[in-house]
Amino acid sequence: MTTLIAGTVDMSPENRAEALADAADLIADTRSQKGCVHYVWSADPTSDTRIYVYENWETTEDLAAHLAGPYYTQMLGVLGKYGVENVEISKFRIDLEEPVYDPEGRPRADFFTG
C-alpha cells in the first residue's frame, strides 16, 4: 500500500537556502532507495522560513527501511545544523489512486474509476 509523507519544516530565513543546498545530494541519494517514488524538500516561494516535505513510498516497509537507514539519519544531522524551528509532518496510507483528469481531460474531485 502506498505511503505518503507530507508536511512542513520551518527554519530561520538566513539558513533555509543553505540547508536545502546542503541536503541536495542526500535528497538525490534517498531517491535511489527501494520503493522511493518521490522524495523532495522544497522552499515555499511565499514564505522565507517554510520548507515543504513530500515523499511517496511504494510500501510502509520501504518507508520503515528508509527511517532506519543512513540517509534519514544524515538528513536529521544536516537539518540540525541549521536550527529547525517547527516540524509538522504526517504520513498517509493510500488505498486508492487515480488521475485528477478523467479520460475526457476534465479535472475531477470525485473518484471515478474505483
Buried (B, 14 or more C-beta within 10 A) or exposed (E): EBBBBBBBBBBEEEBBEEBBEBBEEBBEBBBEBEBBEEBEBEBEEEEBBBBBBBBBBBEBEBBEBBEEEEBBEBBEEBBEEBEBEEEEEEEEEEEEEEEEEEEEEEEEEEEEEE
